[in-house]
Amino acid sequence: MAFGPAAGLVLVDALTSEPSLQGYHLLPSVRGDLLAKLGRLAEAHAEFERAASLTRNARERALLLERAATCAHGRLPPQPR
């Protein structure tokens, strides 16, 4: 992320209109991460919840809901390893 989360968000937002990515859970997950880094926690919370609703993997869903809950409590979610 050489140019920062705001520049990354612009790029990711350009992908949201791509029909083949509409149901791809990682797109809202990345948006949530960038929004959290920008301190826009309410928006990040919504994106993490949306990502969780799109995945079929239980572990990914749990992780995304955990990140959403962290944002809902006004804290930055831990960065994935």
C-alpha positions in Angstrom: 0.0 0.0 0.0 2.6 2.5 -1.2 0.1 5.3 -1.6 -2.0 4.8 1.5 -5.5 3.5 2.3 -7.3 6.4 0.7 -5.7 5.6 -2.7 -6.4 1.9 -2.2 -10.0 2.6 -1.5 -10.4 4.5 -4.8 -9.0 1.5 -6.6 -11.3 -1.0 -4.8 -14.3 1.2 -5.2 -13.7 1.1 -9.0 -14.0 -2.7 -8.8 -17.4 -2.7 -7.1 -19.2 -2.2 -10.3 -17.5 -5.2 -11.9 -20.3 -7.8 -12.3 -18.0 -10.8 -11.8 -17.0 -9.5 -8.4 -20.6 -8.9 -7.0 -20.6 -12.0 -4.8 -16.9 -12.1 -4.0 -16.5 -11.8 -0.3 -13.0 -10.5 -0.4 -14.0 -7.3 -2.1 -16.1 -5.9 0.9 -13.4 -7.4 3.2 -10.7 -5.3 1.6 -13.0 -2.3 1.6 -13.6 -2.8 5.3 -9.9 -3.0 6.0 -9.2 0.2 4.1 -12.1 2.0 5.7 -10.9 0.9 9.2 -7.4 2.2 8.4 -9.0 5.5 7.5 -10.9 5.6 10.9 -14.3 5.2 9.1 -15.3 2.4 11.5 -19.1 2.4 11.0 -18.6 1.9 7.3 -15.9 -0.7 7.9 -18.3 -2.6 10.2 -20.9 -2.7 7.5 -18.4 -4.0 4.9 -17.1 -6.7 7.2 -20.6 -7.9 7.9 -21.4 -7.9 4.2 -18.3 -9.9 3.5 -19.2 -12.4 6.2 -22.6 -12.9 4.6 -21.0 -13.7 1.3 -18.6 -16.3 2.4 -19.4 -20.0 2.8 -16.3 -20.7 4.9 -17.2 -20.8 8.6 -13.8 -19.8 9.8 -13.7 -16.8 7.4 -17.2 -15.8 8.5 -16.2 -15.9 12.1 -13.1 -13.8 11.5 -15.0 -11.2 9.5 -17.7 -11.0 12.1 -15.0 -10.5 14.8 -13.5 -7.7 12.8 -17.0 -6.2 12.4 -17.6 -6.3 16.1 -14.3 -4.7 16.9 -15.3 -1.8 14.6 -18.7 -1.6 16.2 -17.0 -1.0 19.5 -15.0 1.9 18.2 -11.7 0.0 17.9 -9.5 -0.8 14.9 -9.6 -4.5 14.1 -6.3 -6.4 14.3 -4.5 -6.8 11.0 -4.6 -10.3 9.5 -1.3 -12.1 9.5 
